[in-house]
Amino acid sequence: MQSNNSILRVLRSHPSKLVVAGGIVNPMGPTFSGLLLLGSTAGDDWNLCRFILNPFKQELTPLRAAKLEEATSPSKLMEEEEGKQDLESISAPTLLFLGSAAAREIYACVRLIASASYNLASTVDLLHQFPGNPWDRISAQVSETVNNKSTPKPRAERKITDQDIEDYISMIFGAKNSREEMLAFRVAWEGSIEFQRSHGNLKLARTAMAADEVNEAMNILLRSL
C-alpha cells in the first residue's frame, strides 16, 4: 500500500487509467476516491488499484492483476469490489468520473453507488434544492446534522426510485454542477488544512497533502479518461 504523497510520485512515474472516481465535498476533509489501473513503467503490465485522496489520508492499494481494456467496464469492477468494503461508510458522491461514457455503463455504475451509499436519495433531494450550489447544500446538510444531534438513530432514507437514478445522472454530469463542485472541492481541501492549523493541530496540517499536489494527482487521473 502506498500512502501519503508517495501516491503522486507513483502517478508521475507510471502510466495510469482511471476506472471510476467519486468526489465528496466535506469542509472538514474532502475526499476523492475510486478505482484505477496502474501500469508498470514499461506499460505492459497493469494492476487494478483502489485509491483514496484526502488531505489527511492518502492510500493506493493494489487489488489484482488486470487488463487495460477492463477500464471500459467500470460497473463490472465496481461490483467486484463492492462486497469487500464497509458499505455503511460510503456517502453518495457529488462529483463522478467514469472510464466509459456508454449510457448503459453509467446507469449500472450509479445503481451500484445507490446500493452502496447510505444517502443517495437525500443527496438527490439536496441537488434538486441547490442546483449548482454546493456551499448552500453543504450548509443545509450541516444544519440538519446539528439539529438531529440528539436523535438516537439517523433519519431513515426514503426509498430510491428509478427517477432518482435518472435525476442523479442528469444533475451530477451537468456542466455547471461539475464545475462548481470541483471548485468547492478545491476550496474545501485548503480550508480543511487551514482549519486544523488554526486549531493548533500543526502536525496534521504540516503533513497534509498540499492543494497543488492533489490538483496534480487529480489532473493526471482525469486526463487518463
C-alpha positions, 0 to 999 in steps of 0.5 A: 500500500502506498500512502501519503504523497508517495501516491503522486510520485507513483502517478508521475512515474507510471502510466495510469487509467482511471476506472471510476472516481467519486468526489465528496465535498466535506469542509472538514476533509474532502475526499476523492476516491475510486478505482484505477489501473496502474501500469508498470513503467514499461506499460505492459503490465497493469494492476487494478488499484483502489485509491483514496485522496484526502488531505489527511489520508492518502492510500493506493492499494493494489487489488489484482492483476488486470487488463487495460481494456477492463477500464471500459467496464467500470460497473463490472469492477465496481461490483467486484469490489463492492462486497469487500468494503464497509458499505455503511461508510460510503456517502453518495458522491457529488462529483463522478468520473467514469472510464466509459461514457456508454449510457448503459455503463453509467446507469449500472455504475450509479445503481451500484453507488445507490446500493452502496451509499447510505444517502443517495436519495437525500443527496438527490433531494439536496441537488434538486434544492441547490442546483449548482450550489454546493456551499448552500447544500453543504450548509443545509446538510450541516444544519440538519446534522446539528439539529438531529444531534440528539436523535438516537438513530439517523433519519431513515432514507426514503426509498430510491426510485428509478427517477432518482437514478435518472435525476442523479445522472442528469444533475451530477454530469451537468456542466455547471454542477461539475464545475462548481463542485470541483471548485468547492472541492478545491476550496474545501481541501485548503480550508480543511488544512487551514482549519486544523492549523488554526486549531493548533493541530500543526502536525496534521496540517504540516503533513497534509497533502498540499492543494497543488499536489492533489490538483496534480494527482487529480489532473493526471487521473482525469486526463487518463479518461 
